[in-house]
Amino acid sequence: MTTSSLRTKNCALCGSTVACPVLRSTNAFGSPDLDLRPPEMERSSMGLWLQECETCNYVAVDISKSADNARNIVTSDDYKQISDVKISNLGSKFLRHALLCGNPKSRALSQLKAAWTCDDDHNDVVAATIRTAAADELLGVIDGNLSAENINTVFVLIDILRRCSRFDDAQCLILSLKENPEVKNNEILTKLVGFQSTLCSAKDKACYTVSEAN
């Protein structure tokens, strides 16, 4: 069961008083998607993952705290023009939050969440565009480093690449992972690599869960 409440906060940028929905608890039954999108009921709690000030349009996990350079970002053309993207209000929140993220990995993961909202709306074209941007961010983060600390990120990146039809880029990472000791010695990871390789060979960009790889 997902539970939430309203909490009054002051926006860190403009000082407005905002009644913010706060996620208090949730649960998840079943397998996550290959890009680690959680199953229900956590999946349906996405509307509670970010807070927004309706006065200045600042978006954050906690709007009482200011991100670095937030004021300049919120007033920038890039931030304002996100409203022109053909995407839901929730998706727009995650795209704006991505611009406010201080590092490429956080930015990519927020973009990925925006793509999830497009999936729910069957907005495949915009979803692919957003995933392409997220993939480019994560490729820069990894920069060929397939060490243990990057393994989970690499697996998410492979799925992002496959879902936006960048099958060759995904296969390059898959080939590297097949020789990685962390993967070779882990039966679950080996199955995931093989499953993704099969999907890429078939040019299959559909959504699958982790359990379907086993």
C-alpha positions in Angstrom: 0.0 0.0 0.0 1.2 3.5 -0.9 0.6 6.3 1.7 1.3 10.0 1.4 0.7 13.2 3.2 0.9 16.9 2.6 3.6 18.9 4.2 4.0 22.7 4.1 7.3 23.9 2.9 8.9 27.2 1.8 10.4 27.2 -1.7 14.2 27.7 -1.4 14.2 30.0 -4.5 11.2 32.3 -4.1 10.1 31.7 -0.5 6.5 30.8 -1.5 4.6 28.5 0.9 3.8 25.2 -0.9 1.7 22.3 0.2 3.9 19.4 -0.9 2.8 15.8 -1.3 5.2 13.5 0.6 5.6 9.8 0.0 5.4 8.1 3.4 5.4 4.4 2.4 5.0 2.1 -0.5 5.7 -1.5 -1.6 6.6 -3.4 -4.7 5.4 -6.8 -5.8 7.0 -8.5 -8.8 10.1 -7.9 -10.9 11.5 -4.5 -11.9 12.0 -3.7 -15.6 15.5 -4.2 -17.1 16.1 -0.5 -16.6 15.2 -1.0 -12.9 11.8 0.7 -13.1 10.1 -0.7 -10.0 6.9 -2.8 -10.2 3.6 -1.8 -8.7 2.7 -0.2 -6.3 5.9 1.8 -6.1 5.6 2.4 -9.9 2.4 4.4 -9.5 3.9 6.6 -6.8 6.0 8.5 -9.3 3.8 11.6 -8.9 5.2 11.8 -5.3 8.9 11.6 -6.1 9.3 15.3 -6.8 8.0 18.6 -5.4 7.2 21.7 -7.4 6.7 25.3 -6.6 3.9 26.6 -8.7 5.1 30.2 -8.2 8.6 29.9 -9.7 8.4 26.4 -11.2 11.4 25.1 -9.1 11.4 21.3 -9.0 13.3 19.2 -6.5 13.1 16.2 -4.3 12.8 18.7 -1.5 12.0 22.3 -2.6 13.1 23.7 0.7 16.6 23.0 -0.4 18.3 24.8 -3.3 20.3 23.0 -5.9 23.6 24.5 -7.1 23.0 27.4 -9.5 19.2 26.7 -9.3 18.1 30.3 -9.7 19.9 30.8 -13.0 18.8 27.4 -14.3 15.1 27.9 -13.4 15.1 31.3 -15.3 17.0 29.9 -18.3 15.4 29.4 -21.7 16.2 25.7 -21.6 14.2 25.3 -18.4 11.3 27.3 -19.6 11.1 25.6 -23.0 10.6 22.2 -21.5 6.9 23.1 -21.3 7.0 23.0 -25.2 7.9 19.3 -25.2 5.0 17.0 -26.0 5.1 15.3 -22.7 2.9 15.0 -19.6 3.1 17.4 -16.7 4.9 14.7 -14.6 7.3 14.0 -17.4 8.0 17.7 -17.7 8.8 17.7 -14.0 11.5 15.1 -14.3 13.0 16.8 -17.4 13.2 20.1 -15.4 14.7 18.3 -12.4 17.3 16.7 -14.8 18.5 20.2 -15.7 18.9 21.0 -12.0 20.9 17.8 -11.2 24.5 18.5 -10.4 26.1 15.4 -12.0 25.5 13.5 -15.3 24.4 10.3 -13.7 21.7 11.9 -11.7 20.7 13.9 -14.7 20.4 10.8 -16.8 18.3 8.9 -14.2 15.9 11.8 -14.0 15.6 11.8 -17.8 15.0 8.1 -17.7 12.1 8.7 -15.3 10.7 11.2 -17.8 10.9 8.5 -20.5 8.9 6.2 -18.2 6.1 8.6 -18.2 6.2 8.7 -22.0 6.0 4.9 -22.0 2.8 5.1 -19.9 1.4 7.5 -22.4 2.4 5.4 -25.4 4.5 8.4 -26.5 7.2 6.3 -28.2 8.9 9.0 -30.3 9.5 11.4 -27.3 10.5 8.5 -25.1 13.2 7.5 -27.6 14.5 11.1 -27.8 14.8 11.3 -24.0 16.4 7.9 -23.7 19.0 9.0 -26.3 19.9 12.0 -24.2 20.1 9.9 -21.1 22.3 7.3 -22.8 24.8 10.0 -23.9 25.0 11.2 -20.3 25.7 7.7 -19.0 28.2 6.9 -21.7 30.2 9.9 -20.5 29.9 8.8 -16.9 31.2 5.3 -17.6 33.8 6.3 -20.2 34.7 2.7 -20.8 35.1 1.9 -17.1 33.3 -1.4 -16.4 34.5 -1.8 -12.8 32.3 -3.3 -10.2 31.0 0.1 -9.0 29.7 0.8 -12.5 28.2 -2.6 -13.3 24.6 -1.7 -12.4 24.8 1.6 -14.3 26.1 -0.3 -17.3 23.2 -2.7 -17.3 20.7 0.2 -17.1 22.6 1.9 -19.9 22.4 -1.2 -22.1 18.6 -1.3 -21.7 18.3 2.5 -22.4 20.3 2.1 -25.6 18.2 -0.9 -26.7 14.9 0.8 -26.0 15.9 3.8 -28.2 17.1 1.4 -31.0 20.8 2.0 -30.5 21.4 -1.7 -30.8 25.0 -1.5 -32.0 26.0 0.7 -29.1 24.3 -1.7 -26.7 26.0 -4.7 -28.2 29.4 -3.1 -27.8 28.8 -2.8 -24.1 27.4 -6.4 -24.0 30.5 -7.8 -25.6 32.7 -6.0 -23.0 30.5 -7.3 -20.1 30.9 -10.9 -21.3 34.6 -10.7 -20.5 34.1 -8.9 -17.2 34.9 -11.1 -14.1 32.1 -9.5 -12.2 29.7 -10.9 -14.8 31.3 -14.2 -15.6 31.2 -15.2 -12.0 27.6 -14.2 -11.5 24.9 -16.4 -13.0 22.1 -13.8 -12.8 24.3 -11.1 -14.5 25.4 -13.7 -17.2 21.7 -14.4 -18.0 20.9 -10.7 -18.2 23.8 -10.1 -20.6 22.7 -13.0 -22.8 19.1 -11.9 -22.8 19.9 -8.4 -23.8 22.2 -9.7 -26.5 19.4 -11.8 -27.9 17.0 -8.8 -27.9 19.5 -6.5 -29.6 20.2 -9.1 -32.3 16.5 -9.3 -32.9 16.3 -5.4 -32.9 13.7 -5.8 -30.2 13.1 -2.5 -28.3 10.2 -3.6 -26.2 10.0 -3.4 -22.4 11.0 -6.5 -20.4 11.4 -7.3 -16.8 14.4 -8.8 -15.0 12.4 -12.0 -14.3 11.9 -12.5 -18.0 15.7 -12.8 -18.5 15.8 -15.9 -16.2 
